[in-house]
Amino acid sequence: MAMLSYNFFLSKKFAGQKRRADSFLWFISMFSTAGIAIGVVALMLVIGVMNGFSKELKRKIIGAYPIITIEGKPFIRNYRQVMDDVSAGVGEVKGISPYITTQVIYKSNKYMLGGILKAVDPNSEDEVTNIAKFLNEGEFKGLDAGIILGSELAQELEVGLGDDISIITGAFSMGRQVKVAGIVEYGVYAFDSSMGFVSLNSGIFGQVSMVQGIGIRIDDIYASERVAAKIKEVVDEKYTVYTWVQKNKILFAALALERKAMAVILGLIVLVASFNISSTLMITVYRKVREIGILRALGLSSREIEKIFIYQGLILGAKGLVSGLVAGGILAWLLKRYQFIKLPEFVYDLSRLPIEISLPDILWITVSVIAIVTFASVYPAKRAAGLNPNRAIRNE
């Protein structure tokens, strides 16, 4: 322990002190520390934003769409029996509801827009997609009396609660008039700008004896593949079972790839900053040649000299790491708290910059920085350890 304390003391001494003869070493040491700190801040914020995007999109997608769907080819005729079989045979199922979707044209007094109409069961749909939680106006039970529109769609049609619109489908080419019973806003632009909801009993699809699909909710969204496999064993092979992962795999695969790519690219910032530490240690070796020779003459082994410079590199890296984590944490908190960076919704499906920094990410950044800094300190430390003590003492 005494030797460890002695090595640390010498490491700090060799790093230089402000307002003394070795102030130059102090300056380049602080410069190297700042480089590490900037790299850590960049890593934290970018990884946090990528995590935030992924988490926010998952939340919105799972709120807007079922976690698991059973789809007919093209219809499920005995859907009530299928629902009963799945509910009884798969214990993970917490909500189940039938639906029909089709492309339609929405017509108000001023505008006509294409969109998607989804007919659902008002008694069970909210257990699967949580529509009621995202309603801005109206009530979900009003679905029996009219239509619930996405907020962007309602805005484009210039209609509000209680207004009449016409729905033009293949079955009703002249249009069927319905009253706007609610406005829903999920925060996903593609959804809010196209979706409308009616009751299966609204008559728009006639007397419903078959549906296109059945939506299912489970508690653990990451168990969807396993639960879907169990559902496939229960339902007839002529039905197809999809999970939210399969329906959005391109989106989330792209986000995961982008997150990894950005982490690697920004990790290069830390790597470059670690080269600054390596340069700082090399300069320290050449400026402290005489002191190193004296230490060797006093009995310190080459291994102990090597440790002094590795510790110096680790001290500089640790200062940069802690400074970066603190600064990055403060910036992340400010971004999350005050949301002063706004995003165009029609581009990102989000109106604000989401950020989510997890403990595993912080641990990964910490381990990576320490490993890189240690690697960068090895060569200067070996150069210092290899100095001949007699020649070093004679060096002026």
Secondary structure, DSSP 8 states (H G I E B T S, - for coil): -HHHHHHHHHHHHHT--TTSTTHHHHHHHHHHHHHHHHHHHHHHHHHHHHHHHHHHHHHHHHHHS-SEEEEEEEEETTHHHHHHHHHHH-TTEEEEEEEEEEEEEEE-SS-EEEEEEEEE-TTTTHHHH-GGGGEEEE-GGGGGGSEEEEHHHHHHHT--TT-EEEEE-SS-TT-EEEEEEEEE--S-HHHHTTEEEEETTSSTT-S-S-EEEEEEEES-GGGHHHHHHHHHHHS-TTSEEEEHHHHTHHHHHHHHHHHHHHHHHHHHHHHHHHHHHHHHHHHHHHHTHHHHHHHHHTT--HHHHHHHHHHHHHHHHHHHHHHHHHHHHHHHHHHHHH---B--HHHHS-SB------HHHHHHHHHHHHHHHHHHHHHHHHHHHT--HHHHHH--
